[in-house]
Amino acid sequence: MAKTTYLAVPPGLEQFYWKIIQPQDRFIISRVRVKKVFISPTKIGQITARSYLTACKEIWAGFTPEQKQAWKDVDFHPHKHGWRTFVADQCKRIKLGLPGSATPNQYHQDLVGKIIIEEPATEIKLIQPHPYAYWVAKKVAGTKNMWEPVAVNEYLSLPLKIALSFKTNLSSAGPSPSAKFYARVLYLYQGRNLYHDLEINLPLSSAWDREEIQVSSLSTSVVSYSLYIHLKDVQGEMLFDNVLAEHSGQNWARDIYCKKIEQSFTRGFYQVPKHWAPEILPEGAGYKSVYPT
């Protein structure tokens, strides 16, 4: 069996590549599998009976080719697919009782992360650690709601790129108001543990936007890193989506699309870290995933 680390599909062959295979696992053993093309009539009937796909299909059928292409253009998955992006968003609208369909947005789709700071709070700090070894909750292939804890080894290799889509509506509530998303990289130098902050400063008030930054090299060996979102001396709210922490040819950020940023794990999944854990969370501050309206 041939084995590779990561694969760059030659230009012009992408459509054929994604037509027959799809990614299987991005954490343990990166691999691809043959895409399932045929679904039995019985299974099709079961899916139709309990899903919003029929309603989505009717709306999608009324779209022009330009509208369908617009949904494909805003897909952040490696294999861009307009129908998948539209269905994920439209199902939330139907569930929430919202009329019509959303306008495709290049910065966010479906659910987004929301951070709120209200009186008496003026600060919140969230962390997503990325040590060299940790656990994740991985869906069991072929099941509906079955998950399993899986050990991950993430060996940091520069360059490291981080990026975030965001919308802010914050006001000053202290002497040094700031909002930032950053990666704190741990590296070794002359027997000491040192840190390098790869930092994106966010405006206090902004429509949806996206920023990215990269570090290509440090003076010596890198060990690990952690992602942070830190709002200080401010009040208001911040929305974010499509988190990127890219190195070694893949995005290692957890809950990339902000499906449930507040999720915690218990019982058999006790060793799995929260997607975003609070380091500073006073009364009046909170965070969760929401559908932006």
C-alpha positions in Angstrom: 0.0 0.0 0.0 1.4 3.4 -1.0 1.7 5.9 1.9 2.1 9.7 1.7 2.2 12.6 4.1 0.1 15.2 2.3 -1.0 15.5 -1.3 -1.1 18.4 -3.7 -3.6 17.7 -6.5 -2.2 18.9 -9.9 -4.1 21.9 -11.4 -6.9 20.8 -13.7 -7.4 17.5 -12.0 -9.3 18.7 -8.9 -12.8 17.9 -10.2 -11.8 14.3 -11.0 -10.1 13.9 -7.7 -13.0 15.1 -5.6 -15.5 13.2 -7.8 -14.3 9.8 -6.8 -12.6 10.1 -3.4 -13.0 12.1 -0.2 -10.9 12.7 3.0 -11.3 10.1 5.7 -9.3 11.3 8.7 -7.3 14.5 9.2 -5.9 13.7 12.7 -4.5 10.2 13.1 -3.6 8.6 9.7 -4.4 11.1 7.0 -6.0 9.2 4.2 -8.8 9.2 1.6 -11.5 6.7 0.7 -13.8 6.0 -2.2 -16.9 8.2 -2.2 -20.1 6.3 -1.8 -22.1 6.9 -5.0 -25.1 4.6 -4.7 -27.7 4.8 -1.9 -30.5 2.2 -1.5 -34.1 3.4 -2.2 -35.0 2.4 1.4 -32.3 4.6 2.9 -33.3 7.5 0.6 -36.8 7.2 1.9 -35.7 7.2 5.5 -33.5 10.3 5.0 -36.3 12.1 3.2 -38.8 11.4 6.0 -36.8 12.9 8.8 -34.9 15.7 7.2 -35.3 19.2 5.8 -33.8 18.1 2.5 -37.0 18.2 0.5 -37.6 21.9 1.5 -34.0 22.7 0.7 -34.2 21.0 -2.7 -37.2 23.1 -3.7 -35.4 26.3 -2.8 -32.2 25.2 -4.5 -34.1 24.3 -7.7 -35.3 27.9 -7.9 -31.7 29.3 -7.8 -30.0 30.6 -10.9 -26.6 29.1 -11.9 -25.0 32.3 -10.6 -26.7 31.9 -7.1 -25.5 28.2 -6.9 -22.0 29.2 -7.8 -22.1 31.9 -5.1 -22.7 29.3 -2.5 -19.9 27.2 -3.8 -17.5 30.2 -3.7 -18.0 30.7 0.0 -17.4 27.1 1.1 -14.3 26.9 3.3 -14.0 23.1 3.1 -11.1 21.8 1.0 -13.5 20.4 -1.5 -15.9 23.3 -2.3 -19.5 22.3 -2.7 -22.4 24.8 -3.0 -25.2 22.4 -2.2 -23.6 21.3 1.0 -22.9 24.8 2.2 -26.5 25.9 1.3 -28.1 22.9 3.1 -26.1 23.5 6.3 -27.3 27.1 6.4 -30.9 26.6 5.3 -31.6 23.8 7.7 -30.8 26.2 10.6 -33.1 28.8 9.2 -35.9 26.3 8.9 -35.3 25.0 12.4 -35.4 28.6 13.8 -38.4 29.5 11.8 -36.6 32.2 9.7 -38.2 33.0 6.3 -36.4 32.8 3.0 -32.8 31.9 2.5 -29.5 33.6 3.5 -27.2 35.5 1.2 -23.9 33.6 0.7 -21.2 35.2 2.8 -17.4 34.7 2.2 -16.6 35.1 5.9 -19.1 32.8 7.6 -21.6 30.1 7.0 -24.2 28.3 9.2 -23.3 28.6 12.9 -20.7 31.1 14.2 -19.0 31.6 17.6 -20.4 34.5 19.7 -18.6 36.2 22.6 -20.6 38.5 24.9 -19.3 40.9 27.5 -21.8 42.8 29.6 -21.6 44.6 32.9 -19.9 44.1 35.3 -17.5 42.2 33.1 -14.9 44.0 30.9 -12.7 41.1 29.9 -12.8 37.5 28.6 -10.0 35.2 27.5 -10.4 31.8 25.7 -7.8 29.2 24.9 -7.5 26.3 22.6 -4.3 24.4 23.5 -2.3 22.4 20.9 0.3 20.3 22.7 2.1 17.6 20.9 -0.3 15.0 22.2 -4.0 15.3 23.1 -7.4 13.7 22.5 -10.3 14.6 20.2 -13.9 13.3 19.9 -14.2 11.7 16.4 -17.4 10.6 14.8 -17.6 6.8 14.1 -18.0 6.3 10.4 -21.3 4.9 9.3 -23.2 5.9 12.5 -25.6 8.8 13.2 -24.6 9.9 16.7 -21.8 7.6 17.8 -18.4 9.2 18.8 -15.2 7.9 20.1 -12.1 9.5 21.8 -9.1 9.4 19.6 -5.5 10.2 20.6 -3.8 12.8 18.4 -0.1 13.6 17.9 0.4 17.1 16.5 4.0 17.8 15.8 4.4 21.5 15.2 6.4 22.4 12.1 6.9 25.9 10.9 5.6 27.8 9.0 2.5 28.2 11.1 -0.4 30.3 9.7 -3.4 31.4 11.7 -6.5 33.2 10.5 -10.0 34.1 11.6 -13.2 35.6 10.2 -14.8 38.0 12.6 -17.4 40.7 13.2 -17.0 43.0 16.2 -19.3 45.5 18.0 -17.3 46.5 21.1 -17.0 49.7 23.0 -14.3 50.9 25.4 -14.8 50.0 29.0 -11.4 50.6 30.5 -8.0 52.3 30.1 -6.5 49.8 27.5 -9.3 48.4 25.2 -8.2 45.7 22.9 -9.4 42.6 21.0 -7.0 40.1 19.6 -6.7 36.6 18.2 -3.2 35.0 18.5 -1.1 31.9 18.7 1.5 31.6 21.5 4.3 29.4 20.3 6.5 27.6 22.8 10.1 27.1 21.6 13.5 26.2 23.2 16.5 28.4 23.2 19.7 27.8 25.2 17.9 25.6 27.8 15.1 28.0 28.3 11.4 27.8 27.4 10.5 30.9 25.5 7.3 32.1 23.8 6.6 33.9 20.5 3.2 35.5 20.0 1.8 35.4 16.5 -0.9 38.1 16.9 -3.8 39.5 15.0 -5.2 42.8 16.5 -9.0 43.1 15.8 -10.8 46.4 15.4 -13.4 47.2 18.2 -16.0 47.8 15.6 -16.0 46.0 12.2 -18.3 44.4 9.7 -17.5 40.8 8.7 -13.8 40.6 7.7 -10.9 38.1 7.8 -7.3 38.5 8.8 -4.4 36.1 8.7 -0.7 36.1 9.8 2.2 33.6 9.5 5.5 32.8 11.2 8.0 31.0 9.0 10.9 30.5 11.3 12.2 31.0 14.9 15.7 30.9 16.3 15.5 27.3 17.4 13.2 24.2 17.8 9.5 24.8 18.3 7.5 22.6 20.7 3.8 23.5 20.7 1.4 26.3 20.6 -2.0 27.5 21.9 -4.7 29.7 20.3 -6.2 32.6 22.2 -9.1 35.0 21.8 -8.6 37.8 24.3 -11.0 40.8 24.7 -9.9 43.3 27.4 -11.4 46.6 28.8 -14.3 46.3 26.4 -18.0 45.5 26.4 -20.3 44.3 23.6 -20.1 41.3 21.4 -17.9 39.5 18.8 -18.8 36.9 16.2 -16.2 34.6 14.6 -16.0 31.6 12.2 -13.6 29.6 10.0 -10.7 29.3 12.4 -7.3 28.4 10.8 -4.2 27.0 12.5 -2.3 25.6 9.5 1.0 23.8 9.5 2.4 20.5 8.1 -0.1 20.8 5.2 -3.4 20.8 7.2 -5.6 22.9 9.5 -5.3 21.6 13.1 -7.9 24.0 14.6 -10.6 22.2 16.5 -14.2 23.1 15.8 -13.1 25.0 12.7 -16.6 26.0 11.7 -17.8 26.9 15.2 -20.5 24.3 15.5 -20.4 24.3 19.3 -17.6 26.4 20.7 -18.8 26.0 24.3 -18.9 22.2 24.2 -17.3 20.3 27.0 -16.6 16.5 27.3 -17.4 14.2 30.3 -17.5 10.6 31.3 -15.8 8.4 28.6 -14.6 11.6 26.9 -13.2 13.3 30.1 -9.7 13.4 28.5 -10.9 15.4 25.5 -10.2 19.2 26.0 -13.0 21.8 25.4 -12.9 23.3 21.9 -12.5 26.7 23.7 -11.8 26.8 27.4 -12.1 30.0 29.5 -9.0 31.3 31.1 -10.8 34.5 32.2 -14.6 34.4 32.4 -16.1 36.8 34.9 -19.8 37.3 35.7 -21.4 39.0 32.7 -19.2 37.3 30.1 -20.0 34.3 28.0 -19.6 32.5 24.7 -21.6 30.0 22.6 -22.4 29.0 19.0 -25.3 30.8 17.4 -26.9 31.4 14.0 -26.3 35.0 13.0 -29.4 36.9 12.1 
